[in-house]
Amino acid sequence: MLISEILTAAKERIKVQGWHNGSVFADGDMYKACWLIGLYCYHPGEYNRRDVGNLLREVLGVNELATWNDAPDRTVDEVYAALDQTIALAKERGI
């Protein structure tokens, strides 16, 4: 799987299962997960989580993805936008 495909699959998982921030899983709902769990579910093949994470960090200009995701005012639309920007960059690079 290419990084662009991993990120697209993660985005689709979030759309189906939901997104939240502040912890790995939403209280009382083990299926509504933070975006990092969405990413970690799709990492087979040539690229690994580190590669995906590094590209996201590059796009976001941050060191800690969890801290970015868990910002109190973060919205799911911002998460989708970050994924879309990273997917576009991955496709531009052919990865």
Steps between C-alpha positions, in 0.01 A plus 500: 500500500621847418498772766224677307290182517568455872389856570191464281401179681554668836280792396225263391524312829456824692198592284336166577600452862530857617781711641575650836794644689638490851559123526550200277134394510191702587356423842254215465554464126798286405431550129517879495875548496753776464651536155823329604313175552345548157849527353642206691232270365629550146874459478577179306754488225801706414418798722466490875345718766818703537495594131135604519555689825804680364306625199214620720745677731658669197163627374383614843836643608483321836704246691217326686196380306310403813544848645371653176200264491422555870496880493178595682364705209598251225216409263440201279501735200859599588591132521347437157682802359833378643442156351401649163812721488720204591329273247561763229869527594539122507343473153724779370801305626366168370497341842 
